[in-house]
Amino acid sequence: MTQSSEPGASPAAEAAVAVVIPCHRVREQVLGVVAAVGPEVARIYVVDDGCPEGSGKLVEERCTDRRVEVIYHERNQGVGAATISGYRRAVEDGASVVVKLDGDGQMDPALIPRFVRPILAGEADYTKGNRFYTPEGVRQMPALRLQGNAVLSFLSKLATGYWDLFDPTNGFTAIHARVVEVLPLWKISRGYFFESDLLFRLNTLRAVVVEIPMQATYGTERSGLKIHRVIGPFLFKNLANLGKRVLYNYFIRSFNIASVNLVLGGALLVFGVVHGTYNWYLSWLTGEVASAGTVMLSSLPIIIGMQLALSFLTYDMQSLPRVVLHRRL
């Protein structure tokens, strides 16, 4: 990766707010996005993620904004990798809050103060856009994206533990620089799973995340995120993160009544299902009806196990982080 900036651009050592714009096949939109970034932003990092259209060179040649610096990836590494490169450079230059803004023009840079305000006020560590907050925003979204995001949202809730969030693939975000410094950036997904994986990592740190209502603008830009292609990989990765989150939060870092409910409920469910299936199979082979006691020995553990599992889920949904992380660092 090489880096360059426009002549005369000074380091953003005193920057309060920085913006990172990953770029890949956004040549037609990126200049408009950069131009729309307001004066509340001290530094703008355009990350050319191996863009075959030369988005980075275009910005260098035509953009006169002295806040802009272009960072180059020699090959395409994914939106997550581009964002992480921007995060690292912004933190090195002394930014307090880093905003991530896509270069395709779907996100309104005028909303940046709305994303930054809760972080500077000490109310959040990370803010994230929600395109589903208002009926108008939902109506603007293409039907396929709406359906796909509903599925991805539920998977993300399970995996990340942030049950009050809905729009997991929304890339309009802001994060406190201190939180960036303690995140294991080398572990976070480099591709489209970046936003969901980052939320999982934030939950393990007990960071406070707040959603910001917004509306997206859909034009002629091409989206690289194909819902039908990512559902399978996202399912597998979210289930893996769910397992890691439960293990870490309920058995390594803490052990409480929810942990007991999960273990006991899971054991009862497995016993009930296995015992019931085995006896149903025997009844089918022999033609003999199972006794009432046999049926109860199968159904009762399943009922109790389900109740314990629901108790664990209720506890998990209520255990959202409440105290901001960056003030404790």
WOUR-V988879 format. One record per residue. BURIAL is 1 if it has 9 or more other ideal C-beta (glycine too) atoms within 8 Angstrom, else 0. D_CENTER is the distance of its C-alpha to the mean C-alpha in Angstrom with 2 decimals. Layout:
burial:BURIAL d_center:D_CENTER
burial:BURIAL d_center:D_CENTER
This chain:
burial:0 d_center:25.08
burial:0 d_center:27.42
burial:1 d_center:26.98
burial:0 d_center:29.18
burial:0 d_center:29.55
burial:1 d_center:32.11
burial:0 d_center:35.45
burial:0 d_center:35.83
burial:1 d_center:32.17
burial:0 d_center:32.12
burial:0 d_center:29.55
burial:1 d_center:27.13
burial:0 d_center:28.18
burial:0 d_center:28.34
burial:1 d_center:25.25
burial:0 d_center:23.43
burial:1 d_center:20.70
burial:1 d_center:19.57
burial:1 d_center:17.69
burial:1 d_center:16.13
burial:1 d_center:16.64
burial:1 d_center:15.86
burial:1 d_center:18.73
burial:1 d_center:19.65
burial:1 d_center:22.20
burial:1 d_center:21.93
burial:1 d_center:25.49
burial:0 d_center:26.58
burial:1 d_center:23.91
burial:1 d_center:22.93
burial:1 d_center:26.14
burial:0 d_center:25.71
burial:1 d_center:22.20
burial:1 d_center:23.58
burial:0 d_center:26.66
burial:1 d_center:24.82
burial:1 d_center:23.14
burial:1 d_center:25.22
burial:0 d_center:27.37
burial:0 d_center:25.05
burial:1 d_center:23.21
burial:1 d_center:25.20
burial:1 d_center:23.68
burial:1 d_center:21.93
burial:1 d_center:20.68
burial:1 d_center:20.82
burial:1 d_center:19.54
burial:1 d_center:21.58
burial:1 d_center:19.76
burial:1 d_center:23.01
burial:1 d_center:23.42
burial:0 d_center:26.54
burial:0 d_center:27.40
burial:1 d_center:27.70
burial:1 d_center:25.30
burial:1 d_center:25.66
burial:0 d_center:29.45
burial:1 d_center:29.57
burial:1 d_center:27.85
burial:1 d_center:30.22
burial:0 d_center:33.22
burial:0 d_center:32.71
burial:1 d_center:30.61
burial:0 d_center:32.82
burial:1 d_center:30.25
burial:0 d_center:30.94
burial:1 d_center:27.46
burial:1 d_center:26.05
burial:1 d_center:25.62
burial:1 d_center:24.74
burial:1 d_center:23.12
burial:1 d_center:23.92
burial:1 d_center:22.56
burial:0 d_center:25.62
burial:0 d_center:23.74
burial:0 d_center:20.56
burial:1 d_center:17.84
burial:1 d_center:14.71
burial:1 d_center:12.37
burial:1 d_center:10.45
burial:1 d_center:13.97
burial:1 d_center:15.10
burial:1 d_center:12.53
burial:1 d_center:13.41
burial:1 d_center:17.03
burial:1 d_center:16.79
burial:1 d_center:15.24
burial:1 d_center:18.11
burial:1 d_center:20.73
burial:1 d_center:19.82
burial:1 d_center:20.01
burial:0 d_center:23.23
burial:1 d_center:24.64
burial:1 d_center:24.14
burial:1 d_center:21.44
burial:1 d_center:20.49
burial:1 d_center:17.34
burial:1 d_center:15.34
burial:1 d_center:14.00
burial:1 d_center:12.13
burial:1 d_center:13.94
burial:1 d_center:14.34
burial:1 d_center:17.98
burial:1 d_center:18.74
burial:1 d_center:19.90
burial:1 d_center:17.70
burial:1 d_center:16.52
burial:0 d_center:19.31
burial:1 d_center:19.72
burial:0 d_center:21.97
burial:1 d_center:19.04
burial:1 d_center:18.12
burial:0 d_center:20.38
burial:0 d_center:18.69
burial:1 d_center:15.32
burial:1 d_center:17.32
burial:0 d_center:19.78
burial:1 d_center:18.03
burial:1 d_center:17.13
burial:1 d_center:20.71
burial:0 d_center:22.10
burial:0 d_center:20.64
burial:0 d_center:18.76
burial:1 d_center:15.15
burial:1 d_center:13.51
burial:1 d_center:10.39
burial:1 d_center:10.52
burial:1 d_center:8.46
burial:1 d_center:10.55
burial:1 d_center:11.63
burial:1 d_center:14.06
burial:1 d_center:15.43
burial:0 d_center:16.87
burial:0 d_center:20.31
burial:0 d_center:22.51
burial:0 d_center:23.14
burial:1 d_center:19.54
burial:1 d_center:19.52
burial:0 d_center:22.88
burial:1 d_center:21.86
burial:1 d_center:19.17
burial:0 d_center:20.78
burial:0 d_center:21.41
burial:0 d_center:19.83
burial:1 d_center:16.46
burial:1 d_center:16.85
burial:1 d_center:17.70
burial:1 d_center:15.08
burial:1 d_center:12.22
burial:0 d_center:14.04
burial:1 d_center:14.04
burial:1 d_center:10.44
burial:1 d_center:9.67
burial:0 d_center:12.18
burial:1 d_center:11.07
burial:1 d_center:7.59
burial:1 d_center:9.82
burial:1 d_center:12.10
burial:1 d_center:10.08
burial:1 d_center:8.17
burial:1 d_center:11.15
burial:1 d_center:9.80
burial:0 d_center:12.27
burial:0 d_center:12.77
burial:1 d_center:9.57
burial:0 d_center:10.06
burial:1 d_center:8.44
burial:1 d_center:5.08
burial:1 d_center:6.38
burial:1 d_center:7.68
burial:1 d_center:8.13
burial:1 d_center:10.37
burial:1 d_center:9.29
burial:1 d_center:11.67
burial:1 d_center:11.98
burial:1 d_center:15.26
burial:1 d_center:17.00
burial:1 d_center:18.11
burial:1 d_center:14.68
burial:1 d_center:14.11
burial:0 d_center:17.46
burial:0 d_center:16.73
burial:1 d_center:13.47
burial:0 d_center:14.53
burial:1 d_center:13.46
burial:0 d_center:15.74
burial:0 d_center:13.85
burial:1 d_center:10.37
burial:1 d_center:10.22
burial:1 d_center:12.07
burial:0 d_center:11.56
burial:1 d_center:9.50
burial:1 d_center:7.36
burial:1 d_center:6.24
burial:1 d_center:2.87
burial:1 d_center:2.81
burial:1 d_center:5.50
burial:1 d_center:5.05
burial:1 d_center:4.34
burial:1 d_center:7.18
burial:1 d_center:9.09
burial:1 d_center:9.06
burial:1 d_center:10.48
burial:1 d_center:13.07
burial:1 d_center:14.12
burial:0 d_center:14.39
burial:1 d_center:12.75
burial:1 d_center:13.07
burial:1 d_center:10.33
burial:1 d_center:12.03
burial:1 d_center:11.48
burial:1 d_center:13.81
burial:0 d_center:15.79
burial:1 d_center:16.28
burial:1 d_center:17.88
burial:1 d_center:17.18
burial:1 d_center:20.26
burial:0 d_center:20.88
burial:0 d_center:23.73
burial:0 d_center:25.10
burial:1 d_center:22.24
burial:0 d_center:21.13
burial:0 d_center:17.59
burial:0 d_center:16.84
burial:0 d_center:14.25
burial:0 d_center:16.70
burial:1 d_center:15.50
burial:0 d_center:18.52
burial:0 d_center:17.85
burial:1 d_center:14.26
burial:1 d_center:14.75
burial:0 d_center:16.74
burial:1 d_center:14.76
burial:1 d_center:11.46
burial:1 d_center:13.75
burial:0 d_center:15.19
burial:1 d_center:12.18
burial:1 d_center:10.66
burial:1 d_center:14.25
burial:0 d_center:14.66
burial:1 d_center:11.83
burial:1 d_center:13.44
burial:0 d_center:16.72
burial:1 d_center:15.82
burial:1 d_center:14.33
burial:1 d_center:17.45
burial:1 d_center:19.75
burial:1 d_center:18.64
burial:1 d_center:18.35
burial:1 d_center:21.38
burial:1 d_center:23.70
burial:0 d_center:23.33
burial:0 d_center:22.36
burial:0 d_center:23.97
burial:0 d_center:26.23
burial:0 d_center:27.01
burial:0 d_center:28.15
burial:1 d_center:24.81
burial:1 d_center:25.24
burial:0 d_center:28.78
burial:1 d_center:27.79
burial:1 d_center:25.34
burial:0 d_center:27.96
burial:1 d_center:30.90
burial:1 d_center:29.27
burial:1 d_center:28.03
burial:1 d_center:31.52
burial:1 d_center:33.30
burial:1 d_center:31.26
burial:1 d_center:31.92
burial:1 d_center:35.58
burial:1 d_center:36.10
burial:1 d_center:34.65
burial:0 d_center:36.53
burial:1 d_center:39.74
burial:1 d_center:39.66
burial:0 d_center:39.01
burial:0 d_center:41.79
burial:1 d_center:44.30
burial:1 d_center:43.52
burial:0 d_center:44.20
burial:1 d_center:47.48
burial:1 d_center:48.52
burial:0 d_center:47.91
burial:0 d_center:50.03
burial:0 d_center:52.87
burial:0 d_center:52.89
burial:0 d_center:53.12
burial:0 d_center:51.14
burial:1 d_center:49.05
burial:0 d_center:50.43
burial:0 d_center:48.89
burial:0 d_center:48.21
burial:1 d_center:46.30
burial:1 d_center:44.16
burial:0 d_center:43.45
burial:1 d_center:42.62
burial:1 d_center:39.84
burial:1 d_center:38.59
burial:1 d_center:38.72
burial:1 d_center:36.29
burial:1 d_center:33.85
burial:0 d_center:34.17
burial:1 d_center:33.86
burial:1 d_center:30.96
burial:1 d_center:29.05
burial:1 d_center:29.84
burial:1 d_center:28.64
burial:1 d_center:25.38
burial:0 d_center:24.83
burial:1 d_center:25.76
burial:1 d_center:23.13
burial:0 d_center:20.46
burial:0 d_center:21.83
burial:1 d_center:21.77
burial:1 d_center:18.14
burial:0 d_center:17.19
burial:0 d_center:19.37
burial:0 d_center:18.30
burial:1 d_center:15.42
burial:1 d_center:15.70
burial:0 d_center:18.30
burial:0 d_center:19.52
burial:1 d_center:17.70
burial:1 d_center:17.25
burial:1 d_center:18.55
burial:0 d_center:21.85
burial:0 d_center:22.38
burial:0 d_center:21.97
